[in-house]
Amino acid sequence: MPGYERAAFTVELTVTPSESEKKPPKESLEAAKEMAGASGLAHEAGPDSILLAGERREVLEAAMKTIEAALDAGAREVTLKVEAEGDALRFGDGDER
């Protein structure tokens, strides 16, 4: 995402498929991408990654649903990278609880 379009809060999810599951290895990544896409917050980040960007609460909720979809589809691991820009609400600030 270009810097001038950067959201105040982003989560990058990287899905590692399980090779030992009975499901095809990329099924977990596809399930995660489908769930993230349904949120309306998803952006392409890389071949095994998904970027969610927007307001903190909505991004975190979408991230949890995306993680659940990946794990339910057989992912071995889902790693997160969370970034809050300078003007993003911080935990405990405002009405975001």
Secondary structure, 3 states (H helix, E strand, C coil): CCHHHCCCEEEEEEEEECCCCCCCCCHHHHHHHHHHHHHCCEEEEECCEEEEEECHHHHHHHHHHHHHHHHHCCEEEEEEEEEECCCCCCCCCCCCC
